[in-house]
């Protein structure tokens, strides 16, 4: 039950942060329409990598001397916060939707599938930045882990 509460709490915080990132960047207009999703996914990857680098993955925590204190970190921060912050479904919608199209209830199914170079570039940039963020987060977690984990 504690784990479910941690997922709920972390997911709520991550989702609210994602909402505000999107709202802030959408005000900038233009290509920033995609910026909220991109930034949210990159931050989530960086945090998730950091948690892995710290050794907070469940299989590692079980072997840690402070396992009882740490076992709720993964549900709170990885599954909850990172899961609430990142968004695969919105990324796929943004990639499948023509760049100039706004979301409306009148969107024709034929509008989807006409993926242009901008959309493919956006997908590629998201994937590359996500992988680099996981790597960087893991390295930072390994670097700061001994000081933070004691």
C-alpha positions in Angstrom: 0.0 0.0 0.0 2.9 2.4 0.8 4.3 1.8 -2.7 1.0 2.7 -4.4 0.8 5.9 -2.3 4.4 6.8 -3.4 3.5 6.2 -7.1 0.4 8.4 -6.7 2.3 11.2 -5.0 5.3 11.1 -7.4 3.0 10.8 -10.4 0.9 13.8 -9.3 4.0 16.0 -8.9 5.4 14.9 -12.2 2.1 15.4 -14.1 1.7 18.9 -12.6 5.2 19.8 -13.6 4.6 18.5 -17.1 1.5 20.6 -17.4 3.2 23.8 -16.3 6.2 23.1 -18.6 3.8 22.7 -21.5 1.7 25.7 -20.7 4.8 27.9 -20.3 6.4 26.8 -23.5 3.1 26.9 -25.5 2.9 30.6 -24.7 6.1 31.1 -26.7 4.4 29.7 -29.8 5.9 28.3 -33.0 8.1 25.2 -32.6 7.8 25.6 -28.8 4.5 23.8 -29.2 6.5 20.6 -29.1 8.9 22.0 -26.5 6.9 21.1 -23.4 6.8 17.4 -24.3 10.5 17.4 -25.4 11.7 19.1 -22.2 9.5 16.9 -19.9 10.8 13.7 -21.5 14.4 14.9 -21.3 14.1 15.9 -17.7 12.4 12.5 -16.9 15.2 10.6 -18.6 17.9 12.6 -16.8 16.2 12.0 -13.4 15.7 8.3 -14.1 19.3 7.9 -15.2 20.4 9.7 -12.0 18.4 7.3 -9.9 19.9 4.3 -11.7 23.4 5.8 -11.2 22.7 6.3 -7.5 21.9 2.6 -7.3 18.2 3.1 -6.5 16.9 0.5 -8.9 14.9 -2.1 -6.9 17.3 -5.0 -7.6 20.2 -2.9 -6.2 18.3 -1.4 -3.2 17.5 -4.9 -2.0 21.2 -5.5 -1.4 21.9 -2.0 0.2 22.5 -1.7 3.9 19.7 0.9 4.2 17.2 -1.1 2.0 14.3 -0.5 4.4 14.7 3.3 4.0 15.3 3.3 0.3 12.7 0.9 -1.0 10.1 3.6 -1.5 12.4 5.8 -3.6 11.9 3.9 -6.9 8.0 4.0 -6.8 8.0 7.6 -5.7 10.7 9.0 -8.1 11.0 6.6 -11.0 7.6 5.1 -11.5 5.7 8.0 -10.1 7.5 11.3 -10.8 9.3 10.2 -14.0 6.2 8.3 -15.2 4.0 11.3 -14.6 6.4 13.8 -16.1 7.3 11.9 -19.3 4.7 11.2 -22.0 5.1 8.8 -24.9 1.5 9.2 -26.0 1.8 12.9 -26.5 5.1 12.5 -28.3 3.5 10.1 -30.8 0.5 12.4 -31.3 2.9 15.3 -32.0 4.9 13.2 -34.4 1.9 11.9 -36.3 0.2 15.3 -36.5 1.1 17.9 -39.2 3.2 20.7 -37.7 0.7 23.4 -38.5 -2.4 21.5 -37.3 -3.9 22.4 -34.0 -5.7 19.7 -32.0 -9.5 20.0 -32.6 -12.4 17.6 -32.5 -12.8 18.1 -36.3 -9.4 16.6 -37.2 -9.8 14.2 -40.1 -8.2 10.7 -39.8 -6.5 11.5 -43.1 -4.4 14.2 -41.4 -2.5 11.6 -39.6 0.2 9.6 -41.3 1.4 12.6 -43.3 4.6 12.9 -41.3 6.9 15.6 -42.6 10.6 16.2 -42.1 10.1 18.5 -39.1 8.1 15.8 -37.3 10.7 13.1 -38.1 13.5 15.4 -36.9 11.6 16.1 -33.7 11.2 12.4 -33.1 14.9 11.8 -33.8 16.0 14.7 -31.5 13.7 13.4 -28.7 15.2 9.9 -29.0 18.8 11.1 -29.1 18.4 13.6 -26.2 16.5 11.0 -24.2 19.3 8.5 -24.5 22.0 11.1 -23.8 20.0 12.3 -20.8 19.8 8.7 -19.4 23.6 8.4 -19.9 24.3 11.7 -18.3 22.0 11.1 -15.4 23.6 7.7 -14.8 27.1 9.2 -14.8 26.0 12.0 -12.5 24.4 9.5 -10.2 27.6 7.5 -10.1 29.6 10.6 -9.5 27.5 11.9 -6.6 26.2 8.6 -5.3 28.9 8.0 -2.7 28.3 11.4 -1.1 24.5 11.1 -1.3 24.1 7.5 -0.3 26.7 7.4 2.4 
